[in-house]
Amino acid sequence: MEWHPIQRTTESMFSEAATAKMLEEWLKQGDIKAIYNAALLLNTSMHQQRIIAKWLAGEAARNLGRPQLQDEILQQALTQPSTD
């Protein structure tokens, strides 16, 4: 099995830099409420990412050694009625 490293996109790096700059401006302006709200958002995001990572790891572990899984997914997609 081959593992591919997580690669950061240019977009994510720019977004991170822009957010850091915004937080720095709020700090310089003394806008503690904005910083607090950003911290609450970060807390929520961190916990959501933790849940997603745990779920993905569990799904991967359950499906390791199941080469037929791709065929099963394709078959399910083909047999499910269209919702259009």
Salt bridges, closest charged atoms under 4 A:
GLU2 OE2 - HIS4 ND1 3.88
GLU16 OE1 - ARG8 NH2 2.39
GLU24 OE2 - LYS28 NZ 3.45
GLU59 OE2 - ARG62 NH2 2.63
GLU72 OE1 - ARG66 NH2 2.81
